Amino acid sequence: MSRLANILILMISILICV
């Protein structure tokens, strides 16, 4: 679940940045 959580966090962080 580490990778899935990492991908979700990455996508969310990108969305927040943009």
N, CA and C of each residue as an Amber inpcrd file, in Angstrom:
protein
    54
   0.8490000  -1.2110000   0.0000000   0.0000000   0.0000000   0.0000000
   0.8800000   1.2550000   0.0000000   2.1550000   1.0510000   0.2320000
   3.0780000   2.2050000   0.2830000   3.0910000   2.9210000  -1.0690000
   3.2160000   2.1320000  -2.1340000   3.3010000   2.7490000  -3.4730000
   1.9930000   3.4450000  -3.8120000   0.8780000   2.7980000  -3.5340000
  -0.4260000   3.4060000  -3.8540000  -0.5750000   4.7270000  -3.1190000
  -0.2280000   4.7190000  -1.8430000  -0.3340000   5.9580000  -1.0480000
   0.6100000   7.0090000  -1.6150000   1.7990000   6.5940000  -2.0150000
   2.7790000   7.5330000  -2.5760000   2.2350000   8.1810000  -3.8430000
   1.6460000   7.3700000  -4.7020000   1.0980000   7.8980000  -5.9600000
  -0.0390000   8.8720000  -5.6540000  -0.8960000   8.5040000  -4.7220000
  -2.0260000   9.3880000  -4.3660000  -1.5000000  10.7080000  -3.8130000
  -0.5270000  10.6410000  -2.9470000   0.0420000  11.8690000  -2.3610000
   0.6750000  12.7180000  -3.4520000   1.3750000  12.0720000  -4.3690000
   2.0150000  12.8100000  -5.4680000   0.9630000  13.5300000  -6.3010000
  -0.0970000  12.8170000  -6.6650000  -1.1560000  13.4240000  -7.4910000
  -1.8030000  14.5850000  -6.7480000  -2.0790000  14.3890000  -5.4700000
  -2.7120000  15.4550000  -4.6780000  -1.7820000  16.6570000  -4.5710000
  -0.5090000  16.3920000  -4.3270000   0.4530000  17.5050000  -4.1880000
   0.5530000  18.2770000  -5.4920000   0.5140000  17.5610000  -6.6120000
   0.5790000  18.2300000  -7.9260000  -0.6820000  19.0720000  -8.1260000
  -1.8310000  18.5100000  -7.7760000  -3.0950000  19.2410000  -7.9340000
  -3.0730000  20.4990000  -7.0770000  -2.5580000  20.3910000  -5.8620000
  -2.5050000  21.5490000  -4.9550000  -1.5310000  22.5930000  -5.5190000
  -0.3950000  22.1060000  -6.0270000   0.5980000  23.0340000  -6.5940000
  -0.0100000  23.7860000  -7.7700000  -0.7340000  23.0570000  -8.5990000
  -1.3570000  23.6770000  -9.7840000  -2.6540000  24.3010000  -9.3190000
